[in-house]
Amino acid sequence: VEFWRWAGRNWKFLASTLKDSGIKVSAFSGDDEFSMINSSEKRVYLNYLQNSIDKALAVKCQNLVIHSDALDPNTGSAKEMSKDISFESKLINMYEVLKSAAPMAEEAGVNLVIEPLNIFVDHKNYFLSNPNLAFDITRQIGSEKIKVLFDVYHMQIMGGNIIQTLETNLGQV
């Protein structure tokens, strides 16, 4: 199973239920309402991510889904706080957060999978809508534990070319 946010869940109950049922958690969101593209949130983002890694280890989850922007929990749109940040600054901030997060993920043995999302239907104003940018960033980070969550639904909306994109970037997925 996969779920969105971990905050507010009864982790004792969840862990015992998973153990008793044999159900496995494949992924959940590791960054909640924090943004990696806003430099003023870097520390809080990384602290929350470390807590998410600890939660993932507690339920034997190997993948945490992470996002470039803080997403509004009601609408799914990127929060407006980053609209005044330049493209270049967003890119640099995201790189710096991922570079700092890589050793955390490597030490824990947990994959951080960054998800490009569509901006036309579900996630207005979201920064990382281009999968090729996500692949480029993960290659630059150079960690086996930083990958791209290639959600075909979002990527088809953003331009298609699914097969060629996957063939070219399979090692980063």
Secondary structure, 3 states (H helix, E strand, C coil): CEECCCCCCCHHHHHHHHHHHCCCCCEEECCCCCCCCCHHHHHHHHHHHHHHHHHHHHCCCCEEEECCCCECCCCCCECHHHCCCCHHHHHHHHHHHHHHHHHHHHHHCCEEEECCCCCCCCCCCCCCCCHHHHHHHHHHHCCCCEEECCCHHHHHHCCCCHHHHHHHHHHHC
